[in-house]
Structures are given as C-alpha cells and as structure tokens.
C-alpha cells in the first residue's frame, strides 16, 4: 500500500515505524528537515520537506497514485486542508486526519464529501479519555480493550502472589468458574511472551491477557488478583483537552477534583462542569494534595502536556497514599522506565492512537486493531467473508486453520452471540474473529488468511 504520512511528530513517526515493517511504501512529509533526516536514518522510507497541505508538495510526495493520506501534523487546519487538496486534485481513495479542537469535532456536518472530504477522523484526546475511562471502570486492570462494539473485552492484569489461579495450570480455570467461558490469549513473563497452553502454570507477576464477554470480565479478574475496591474518588491533574474531557465523562459516576495552575482555564472549566470541584494550584504541591485528602483518593490521573510534571506529580501522589496513579507520557523512552517504579499505569497517547489508525491500513476486512506491549504485539478483530471454496478460514475448525506462529484466536462474535474459541469451533461467514498476535511481524500472514478468493496473494 502506498501511504503518505503528513507530520513527523510523535504520532507520525510512530505510525511510520509501525507500517514500514509491513512492506508498505511510506513517504513522510514535514517542514522540519532534521526530523525527516532522523527518520530516514532509522527506517526505509522516503521523505519530502515542506508544507504538508501545499498541492505541489503533495504531488512531489506521490499523491497522484497514493492509496492513503494520513494527516497528523500539529495543525488541525493543515490536516483538514491537506485532505481537501488530496480529494480535489488527486482523488486519493482514503483520507485520515487528526483533528483535536472540540469546536470542529462538535460539527460532524463539516466532515462530509461535500464539505471537508475526510474519511476517518482521529481525535487522540478522545481516544485517551475513552481508554482511561475503561481502566477506571475495571480497577486492577493494566489494559482494557473493546471488540465487537464492546461485547467482548481483552483485559491485561498482573497476577499477584496468592491469587486463586497462581501456581495452577490454565486448564483449571474452567473448574474454578464453571459458568464462565474465557481464554488466556497471552502471558508475558519478565517481558518475554509465553504461548498459553492447558498445562501452562501462571506465576506471580505474570502479565496475563485474557479475553471474555464483557459481563464475565470481573469474575475472571478475581481468579488472577485480589479485586480492587470500586473507584469513588478521583483527582485529575491538568485541565487541558484530556483533563477537561475526563472530568465531563466521569463526574456523574465518581467524585472528581481537577487541579490546574492556569486561572483563566480553571474558570472556564468550572463554568463547564456541573459536579467536578476545580482547584487552582500545582498538582505537584505536597501541601495542596494533603489538603485534598490524597491518602483517600482511589485514582490520581496526571494528564498535563508536560511528561516530567505528570511523572513527578503521580509519584508524589503515590508516596502520599493515592491507591492507584496513572500518568500520561508522550515520550516512548519514559513509558517502560516509569511503569517499573511507583507509577501503576503509563498512558501512551501514541500507542492508543496508532491502533485506531492501523485498522484502516490493514488488508482484508479488519475492523479493530489494538497495539499492545509498546507496539510489539497486536490484538485484531477481522470479519470472515466468503465460503469454504474462496476463504482460508470460513467453514473450517480453528484446529485446521494454519495460523502463523505466536497467533491465536481468542473469541468469535456471531451476531449477538459471543463464543470463546475452542479447537473444534467452526468459523462461519460474517463472524467477527478476535485474534492475538505476540509477534506483529506476522500481520501480513494473518491479513492474507482473511482475504477472499481472487485477492489471495
């Protein structure tokens, strides 16, 4: 696939890295020549220096025969105009734009073929808000990912010493929970993947990814770790787009306090929210946190636009007694560093955003992609089409499908029915098949499995 990425910032370069390893023809456009040189030194891709929405520059980047334009510069306006130019002058089939401003997003009629012809809108802030909301709804989870419109969830938890299933084989899971069907999709032990089998023994500190119908998630989590008490009190540090959006999304279900150091912004937020308490101050101020009963806080969530401020305030909140702390971290190098310390969950906007972008790049009918383990692994939802003659999966039992090494099918959604996959489960046409790939380099092989008849490569 020939893809032009506009913007070599953190999202643009992360997406380029994810796609260049999958035999795509990638061109990256940015006005910063140094950023482009760095990218070219690391990856096999083309770069073009200049303003991303200018017609001549898009022509030089190869827009005349590009399959997709991915506009992720720091300017909403540049992204929107670039999609308009690509549509009008070059008839680019797929146009994806990152748009951050809530004023634009609140007007969906802007993004139609007659107005601004953008096929897919990506709002990283909204992706992060949804992600944090799911983590708060499932205390104790490291990651919670939705498939099939939320009917199925993939959840990552850390198994704790003394948990009911720790020290036992996976096949005993069914005996513990006779009415609950679930499947362990992958286990990471000391950072290395283990392909789960019936005889695999779960050890304390294993990172366990399991898949189950949404209604069974809590029951399965209780087998692997002590269930955390439900969340009541939340402190949000930062009143930017994410902090404000989180407060609005959560304030009807939880007791929310939001801390921001900017007087004008704090006043604006106070007028917008109905139940949230807005505090003017520094989230890394020990006195302020103690005054606001940090020791009784269930979740402290630092989401300013400054990585260092987020890390420091979250570490301080943890030391002062907050039960769980989350920190928004843009720099990939910091993420692993902080999760091994006092911070419970490091939220990477790039990883959250990349998943929603990848679903539109995959071949075959791939409807959901979640990037896991800093992009090393992936969870995918693909739709099976065709019949036994034209498809490599339809009409076949899972045990007869030649899945790439390190890939397993976790669940199948057929209409409203959720089925946890077993070796003798037969896939039917239009089933939504949810898979886990320990090695994302195998993605091309999985895509080919779900292509029909004449499109086999």
Secondary structure as the mmCIF struct_conf table of DSSP 4:
data_model
#
loop_
_struct_conf.conf_type_id
_struct_conf.id
_struct_conf.beg_label_comp_id
_struct_conf.beg_label_asym_id
_struct_conf.beg_label_seq_id
_struct_conf.end_label_comp_id
_struct_conf.end_label_asym_id
_struct_conf.end_label_seq_id
STRN STRN1 UNK A 2 UNK A 6
BEND BEND1 UNK A 9 UNK A 9
HELX_RH_AL_P HELX_RH_AL_P1 UNK A 10 UNK A 20
TURN_TY1_P TURN_TY1_P1 UNK A 21 UNK A 23
STRN STRN2 UNK A 25 UNK A 30
BEND BEND2 UNK A 31 UNK A 31
HELX_RH_AL_P HELX_RH_AL_P2 UNK A 33 UNK A 42
BEND BEND3 UNK A 43 UNK A 44
STRN STRN3 UNK A 46 UNK A 49
BEND BEND4 UNK A 50 UNK A 50
TURN_TY1_P TURN_TY1_P2 UNK A 52 UNK A 53
HELX_RH_AL_P HELX_RH_AL_P3 UNK A 55 UNK A 60
TURN_TY1_P TURN_TY1_P3 UNK A 61 UNK A 62
HELX_RH_3T_P HELX_RH_3T_P1 UNK A 63 UNK A 65
BEND BEND5 UNK A 67 UNK A 67
STRN STRN4 UNK A 68 UNK A 71
BEND BEND6 UNK A 74 UNK A 74
HELX_RH_AL_P HELX_RH_AL_P4 UNK A 76 UNK A 90
BEND BEND7 UNK A 93 UNK A 93
STRN STRN5 UNK A 94 UNK A 98
HELX_RH_AL_P HELX_RH_AL_P5 UNK A 102 UNK A 105
TURN_TY1_P TURN_TY1_P4 UNK A 106 UNK A 106
HELX_RH_3T_P HELX_RH_3T_P2 UNK A 108 UNK A 110
BEND BEND8 UNK A 111 UNK A 112
TURN_TY1_P TURN_TY1_P5 UNK A 113 UNK A 114
BEND BEND9 UNK A 115 UNK A 116
BEND BEND10 UNK A 119 UNK A 119
STRN STRN6 UNK A 120 UNK A 122
HELX_RH_AL_P HELX_RH_AL_P6 UNK A 124 UNK A 137
BEND BEND11 UNK A 138 UNK A 138
TURN_TY1_P TURN_TY1_P6 UNK A 139 UNK A 140
STRN STRN7 UNK A 141 UNK A 147
HELX_RH_3T_P HELX_RH_3T_P3 UNK A 148 UNK A 150
TURN_TY1_P TURN_TY1_P7 UNK A 151 UNK A 151
STRN STRN8 UNK A 152 UNK A 158
TURN_TY1_P TURN_TY1_P8 UNK A 161 UNK A 162
TURN_TY1_P TURN_TY1_P9 UNK A 164 UNK A 167
BEND BEND12 UNK A 168 UNK A 168
STRN STRN9 UNK A 169 UNK A 169
HELX_RH_3T_P HELX_RH_3T_P4 UNK A 170 UNK A 172
HELX_RH_AL_P HELX_RH_AL_P7 UNK A 173 UNK A 176
TURN_TY1_P TURN_TY1_P10 UNK A 177 UNK A 179
STRN STRN10 UNK A 182 UNK A 189
TURN_TY1_P TURN_TY1_P11 UNK A 190 UNK A 191
STRN STRN11 UNK A 192 UNK A 194
TURN_TY1_P TURN_TY1_P12 UNK A 198 UNK A 199
HELX_LH_PP_P HELX_LH_PP_P1 UNK A 200 UNK A 200
STRN STRN12 UNK A 201 UNK A 201
HELX_LH_PP_P HELX_LH_PP_P2 UNK A 202 UNK A 202
TURN_TY1_P TURN_TY1_P13 UNK A 204 UNK A 205
STRN STRN13 UNK A 207 UNK A 213
HELX_RH_3T_P HELX_RH_3T_P5 UNK A 214 UNK A 216
HELX_RH_AL_P HELX_RH_AL_P8 UNK A 217 UNK A 224
BEND BEND13 UNK A 225 UNK A 225
HELX_LH_PP_P HELX_LH_PP_P3 UNK A 226 UNK A 231
STRN STRN14 UNK A 233 UNK A 237
BEND BEND14 UNK A 240 UNK A 240
HELX_RH_AL_P HELX_RH_AL_P9 UNK A 241 UNK A 250
TURN_TY1_P TURN_TY1_P14 UNK A 251 UNK A 253
BEND BEND15 UNK A 254 UNK A 254
STRN STRN15 UNK A 255 UNK A 260
BEND BEND16 UNK A 261 UNK A 261
HELX_RH_AL_P HELX_RH_AL_P10 UNK A 263 UNK A 272
BEND BEND17 UNK A 274 UNK A 275
HELX_LH_PP_P HELX_LH_PP_P4 UNK A 276 UNK A 276
STRN STRN16 UNK A 277 UNK A 280
BEND BEND18 UNK A 281 UNK A 281
TURN_TY1_P TURN_TY1_P15 UNK A 283 UNK A 284
HELX_RH_AL_P HELX_RH_AL_P11 UNK A 286 UNK A 291
TURN_TY1_P TURN_TY1_P16 UNK A 292 UNK A 293
HELX_RH_3T_P HELX_RH_3T_P6 UNK A 294 UNK A 296
BEND BEND19 UNK A 298 UNK A 298
STRN STRN17 UNK A 299 UNK A 302
BEND BEND20 UNK A 305 UNK A 305
HELX_RH_AL_P HELX_RH_AL_P12 UNK A 307 UNK A 319
TURN_TY1_P TURN_TY1_P17 UNK A 320 UNK A 321
BEND BEND21 UNK A 323 UNK A 323
STRN STRN18 UNK A 324 UNK A 328
HELX_RH_AL_P HELX_RH_AL_P13 UNK A 332 UNK A 339
TURN_TY1_P TURN_TY1_P18 UNK A 340 UNK A 342
BEND BEND22 UNK A 344 UNK A 344
STRN STRN19 UNK A 345 UNK A 347
HELX_RH_AL_P HELX_RH_AL_P14 UNK A 349 UNK A 358
TURN_TY1_P TURN_TY1_P19 UNK A 359 UNK A 361
BEND BEND23 UNK A 363 UNK A 365
STRN STRN20 UNK A 366 UNK A 372
HELX_RH_3T_P HELX_RH_3T_P7 UNK A 373 UNK A 375
TURN_TY1_P TURN_TY1_P20 UNK A 376 UNK A 376
STRN STRN21 UNK A 377 UNK A 383
BEND BEND24 UNK A 386 UNK A 386
TURN_TY1_P TURN_TY1_P21 UNK A 388 UNK A 390
BEND BEND25 UNK A 392 UNK A 393
TURN_TY1_P TURN_TY1_P22 UNK A 394 UNK A 395
STRN STRN22 UNK A 397 UNK A 397
HELX_RH_3T_P HELX_RH_3T_P8 UNK A 398 UNK A 400
BEND BEND26 UNK A 401 UNK A 401
HELX_LH_PP_P HELX_LH_PP_P5 UNK A 403 UNK A 404
TURN_TY1_P TURN_TY1_P23 UNK A 405 UNK A 406
STRN STRN23 UNK A 407 UNK A 414
TURN_TY1_P TURN_TY1_P24 UNK A 415 UNK A 416
STRN STRN24 UNK A 417 UNK A 420
TURN_TY1_P TURN_TY1_P25 UNK A 423 UNK A 424
HELX_LH_PP_P HELX_LH_PP_P6 UNK A 425 UNK A 425
STRN STRN25 UNK A 426 UNK A 426
HELX_LH_PP_P HELX_LH_PP_P7 UNK A 427 UNK A 427
TURN_TY1_P TURN_TY1_P26 UNK A 429 UNK A 430
STRN STRN26 UNK A 432 UNK A 437
BEND BEND27 UNK A 438 UNK A 438
HELX_RH_3T_P HELX_RH_3T_P9 UNK A 440 UNK A 442
HELX_RH_AL_P HELX_RH_AL_P15 UNK A 443 UNK A 449
TURN_TY1_P TURN_TY1_P27 UNK A 450 UNK A 450
BEND BEND28 UNK A 451 UNK A 451
HELX_RH_3T_P HELX_RH_3T_P10 UNK A 453 UNK A 455
#
